[in-house]
């Protein structure tokens, strides 16, 4: 975020945010464009974790409410795009960027819920719906493998672990990224659900 004031004060800021969210899906896994979009959203959503100079930090604080409102509007689409990409809809080279974007979003929502159940319930429903959607790939064999891999147990375990890591704070980001990438491998049939045990016991 080189110029937070210029971005947040832009009359088209809301439209830019909506466009970035749409690009996660509409770029259809094109590597550079999708990665750039994921990084942009990650930094914007996770601005509190970035070491910004005081003047830039103050500017972001002024627009924190605006960003939160945009997340409420587009959060479901962000979750759906990231999970869809991880579960087989995008190339594996994009998984680190998608995982970070998804975790930073989850961390932000949970850390700002102030103990209220409602935001976490909404977030849980977004995750559950996105994972349940499976993936629609041009390769019917891939689609079948992914959709057969997504069991009710896998859904609940992944969501529970991701939310638990988010409650531990930003220090858990590396572990959460590994978890989400293991989720992608499970969906592809490259590893078993036993891979989740390390996170459950950790």
N, C-alpha and C positions, 0 to 999 in steps of 0.2 A: 504494500500500500504506500506508494510513493507520495501521493497527494490526497489524503483522506478528505480534506475540505473540498477540493475540486470534484471528487467523486460524489460525496454525500450531498453536496449543495446543488449538484446538477439537476435541472428540472426533470430530466429523463432517468433519474436514478432508479426509480421503481421499474421502469421499462427495461433498463439494463440488467437489473437483477432477474427479472422474469425471462429475459433473453438468455442469460447465462444458464438458468435452470433448464430451459428448453434445449439448449445446446448439449447438455449432458446426454440427452436421448437422441436428438435429431442429428448429431454428428455421427451417429451410428458406429461408434467405436473407432473412428479415425483417430489415430494415436495422438498427434501433436495438438489438434484442436480440442479433443476431449481432455487431455492432460492439462492444457492451459486453462480450460474452463474449471476443472476440478480444483486446481491450485488457486485460482481467483476466488472461488466460493469458499474454499478452506480458509484463506487469509481474511476474507471479509467476515465470515461467521465467527472465526476464532481470533478476532482482533485483540481480545483481552490477553491472549497468550503470546502476542508478538511484542517484542521490545521496541515500542515506538517512542520517539522523543516526546517530552511533555506536551508540546504544542499540538502535535498530531494526536496524541492520546486524548487530550482535552476535546479535540474536534470529534473524535469517534464517540466519546461519551455523550456529546450533545445529540448524536444521532442514534444512540443505542436503541431508543424506543422505535424509531423508524425501521431499523434492521430487524428487531424482534417482530414487528408487524409483518414484514416481508417474509420472515421465516414461517410465521403462522399461515400465511397465504400459500407459500410454495414448498413448505417443509415436506409434505407428503410426496410431491413430485421428486424432490431431491433424494429422499429415502428410496423411492421406487427405482430411480435411475441407477443409484449406486449399487443396490442389492441386485437389480437385474443384470448389471454389468459383471458383478462378482459371481453370479450364479450361471454364467455362461454366455451372457449377451454381448460381452466385449472381450477383446484380446487380453491375455494374462499380463502383458506388459503394463496395462493400465490399472491393475489391481492395487498397487501401492497408493496411487493417487486417489482412487475411489474409496479405499479403506480409510485413508486419513480424512477425507472429506466427510464420510459418514460418521466417523467417530467424533470429529470435532463438532459436528452438528449435534450429535447425541449428548456430548459433554456440555455444550452450551444450554440445551434445553433442560437437562437435568440439574445443572448448577444454578439455573435461574428460576427453578420451580418453587423454591422457598418452602419445601416440605409439603406442598399441595399435591394431592393425588392426581388431579385432573390432567395436567400437562403430561405426566408420565403415562397415564392411561391412553391419551391420544397418541403419544409416541409409540407405545406398545402396539396399538392397533395399526399404525402406519407400517411398522416393521413386519408384523404378522401378515398383513395383507400383501406386502411386497414379496415376502418369502413364499407365501402361498401361491402367488401368481406364476411361479416357476419361470420358465424361459421359452420363448418361441424362436427357435433357430432354423435357419435354412437347411440345416442338416438334421433330418428326422431322427437319426441315431443319437445325436447329441441331445436333442430335446427329450427323448425318452429316458436317457441316462440321468439327466438333470432332474426331471420331474419325478422319477422313481426314487431319487436320492433324498428328496425333500419330504421327510416324514414329520408327523406332528412332534415327535420327540426332538428332532433336530431343530425345528422352529423354536420351541420353548427354551431349549438349552442355549442356543446361540443368543437369543434375545436376553435371557437372564444373565449370561456372562458379560455381554457387551454393556448392559445397564450397570452391572456391578462394577465393572472397570471404570465406567464413566463417573460413578460415585466416588471413586478413589482419586479422581482428578487427572490433570494433564500428565502426571508421571506415568500413567498407565497406557499412554498412547502407543508406544512401541509394541506392547503386549497385545493391545486391541487390534492393531494392524495385522499382526501375525495370526490372531484368531480369525479375523475376517478373510484373510487369504487362505487359511486352512478350510474355512467354510466353502470357499470357491473350489478348492481341490476335492472336497467331499462331494460337491455337486457334480463335478466332472468325473467322479469315480476314481480319482487318483489316490485317494486315501480313505480310510474308514472314519466313522464317527468316534472311534477311540481317540482320535487326535484331540478331541475336546476335553478329554480327561485331565490333561495337563493344566488346562485353564480352570477347570472345576475344582481341582485340588490345590491350585496355586494360591 
